[in-house]
Structures are given as structure tokens and as C-alpha cells.
Amino acid sequence: MRAIANKASNDFMNHQKEIINQYQLNKISKTEAQLEIEKFWAGALRRAVIEGDIETGSLMAGQSVGMVDGEKPVKDIIDMLITQAKKHIENTSQTLT
């Protein structure tokens, strides 16, 4: 699973280390360790997708996330898409005439 780093992913790394430590010290079983890991993320996808919680929600990302090289306001992205679409339409109409 790929996810975008946020507070939850950082907290998870620390939580996971603690769970592994408890397991290695035989304080918890393998099953208990697995349940603790699963419990950490319970509801996290819903928090991100439905509630818009970008800090403690699970922000899923696909392979293309590696191509992201910056942040832009939504308006700038939409303006860029419109400009590209207009150019494509112009090029297509020139080809057809």
C-alpha cells in the first residue's frame, strides 16, 4: 500500500516500532501485534475520504504520486487544463480542415 506522508504515517512508524518491541520482548503475541497494527488504521481511510481529515486520515496514493514535484492552487491546475484543452481543440480542428 502506498500513502502520502502525514502526521498519521509518522505516528504509525513510532507505534509500529513500539509494537515490534513489545512482541520481541514477548509482552504480546504475534496475533495481538497484528491486531494493534490493524487497529491503528481502523477508520483512517474514511476519515481522509469522507471527513477530509488529511492529518490523521490514510491518504492513499498510486504509482503516479512519485511524479508529483510541487503544489499548486486548484485554480492554477484547472486554468492549465483548460489552456491545454483549448490548444488540443485548435490543433484538432486545424487537422480536420
N, C-alpha and C positions, 0 to 999 in steps of 0.2 A: 504494500500500500504506500502510495506517495501522498504527502501532505505538505502544505505550506507551513513554514515555521511560525509559531506564535507563542504566547505565554503558556498555553496548554501543552504544546510539544516540549517546551523547555521543562515545565513541571513534570511531564511524563518521564523524561530522561532521568531526573532525580528520583522519582517514585520507583522507576524500574530498577535503578541501582539499589535502592533500599530493599525492594522485594527480593532481588537476587541475593543480596547479603543475608537476609533472613533465611532464605532457602538454603544457602551454603552453610549457615550455622545450625541447620536442622531445627529452626524455630517454627517453620511452616512446611507443609508438604508441597510437592510439585503441583498437585491439583489446587491447593489453596493459593499458591503463587500465580497460577494461570487465572484463577478467578479474580484475584486482586488486580491483575493487569486488565482483564476484561471490564471489571467494574469501573476502573478509572475512566474508560472511554464511553461508558454507558450514557446514551443520550447526547453525546458530543456532536454527532452529525446533525441531529435535529436542531440542536442549539445554533449551529452555524447556518444551516439552510433555512429553517423556519423562523428562528428568532433573530437571525442576523448577528449572532454573537461571534465576532471574529477574534476575540481574545481567548475564550475558553472552549470554543467550538472546534470541531475537527474540520479543517479546511482541506478538502480533498483536491488533489492535483493530478493531472495526467502527464504524459511524457513531454508535452509541449511546454510545461512550466519551466523547463531548462532554457527555453528560448527567450524568456522574459528578461529584459535588460533595463527596465525602468518603470516608473509610474507616471501616468498621465491622467488628467481630469477626463471624465466620461465625455464631456462636450468636445474636447480635442479629438478623442478617438472617433466619435460619431462624425465630426466635421471631416476628418481624414477619410473615413469610409465613404462619405458622400462624394468627396472630391474624386476618389478613385473610381467610384461607380460612374460618375459623370464622364470621366475620361474613357472608361471602358465602353460606355454607350456611344460616345462620339466616334471612337475607333471602329466600333462595330457598324455604325450607320455609314461611315465612310467606305467601309469594305463592301457594304451592300449596294451602294450607289455607283 
